[in-house]
Amino acid sequence: MPYWVKRIALRSGELVTERELRPDENYFQGAAPVVGDVIKVRCRDRIFDAKVVWGNWRGREHGAEVIVPLRVQEI
C-alpha cells in the first residue's frame, strides 16, 4: 500500500501543498504510517522529521492499489 505526503505544515506556519512538491517527492511504497507516527520527509531541499496529523487512522483498512494521502507537521 503506497502513501504520499501531500501537505506539509512547516514550523514557520507555512503550508506546502502537492502543487509545490515534485510528483515523486515524498511518495513511498510500503505500509502507510498512522496518525501520530513520525516520518522523514523532503521539502525545499531539506530532509526533516514530521508527525502524521491526517490521512491514515489506526484500524483503517485500505486496498493494496490505494495511494494513501497524508498530511504532516514539521517537528
C-alpha positions as CSV (number, residue, x, y, z in Angstrom):
1,M,0.0,0.0,0.0
2,P,1.8,3.1,-1.1
3,Y,1.4,6.5,0.6
4,W,2.1,10.1,-0.5
5,V,2.7,13.1,1.7
6,K,0.6,15.7,0.0
7,R,0.6,18.5,2.6
8,I,3.4,19.7,4.9
9,A,2.9,22.3,7.7
10,L,6.2,23.9,8.3
11,R,7.3,25.3,11.7
12,S,7.2,28.7,10.2
13,G,3.4,28.3,9.8
14,E,3.7,28.0,6.0
15,L,1.7,25.2,4.3
16,V,3.4,23.3,1.4
17,T,0.9,21.5,-0.9
18,E,1.3,18.9,-3.6
19,R,1.4,21.7,-6.2
20,E,4.9,22.7,-4.9
21,L,6.2,19.2,-4.4
22,R,7.5,17.1,-7.3
23,P,5.2,14.1,-8.2
24,D,7.8,11.6,-7.0
25,E,8.7,13.6,-3.8
26,N,7.5,12.0,-0.6
27,Y,5.9,9.1,-2.4
28,F,6.7,5.8,-0.6
29,Q,6.0,2.1,-1.1
30,G,5.1,0.1,2.0
31,A,2.7,0.3,4.9
32,A,1.4,3.8,5.4
33,P,2.2,5.3,8.8
34,V,-0.8,6.2,11.0
35,V,-1.7,9.5,12.7
36,G,0.8,10.2,15.4
37,D,3.7,8.4,13.7
38,V,6.9,10.3,12.9
39,I,8.4,10.0,9.5
40,K,11.2,11.7,7.4
41,V,10.1,13.9,4.6
42,R,11.8,16.0,1.9
43,C,10.7,19.6,1.3
44,R,12.6,22.5,-0.2
45,D,15.9,20.6,-0.4
46,R,15.7,19.7,3.3
47,I,15.0,16.4,5.0
48,F,13.4,16.6,8.4
49,D,11.1,14.7,10.8
50,A,7.4,15.3,10.6
51,K,4.4,14.0,12.5
52,V,1.5,12.5,10.6
53,V,-1.6,14.5,11.5
54,W,-4.2,13.3,9.0
55,G,-4.8,10.5,6.5
56,N,-4.4,7.1,8.0
57,W,-6.0,6.2,11.3
58,R,-5.4,3.0,13.3
59,G,-7.7,0.2,12.3
60,R,-8.5,1.6,8.9
61,E,-8.0,-0.8,6.0
62,H,-7.0,0.2,2.5
63,G,-6.8,-1.8,-0.6
64,A,-3.4,-2.6,-2.0
65,E,-3.9,-0.4,-5.0
66,V,-4.9,2.7,-2.9
67,I,-2.4,5.5,-2.5
68,V,-2.9,6.9,1.0
69,P,-2.7,10.7,1.1
70,L,-1.1,12.0,4.3
71,R,-0.7,15.4,5.9
72,V,2.2,16.0,8.2
73,Q,3.6,18.7,10.5
74,E,7.3,19.5,10.8
75,I,8.7,18.8,14.3
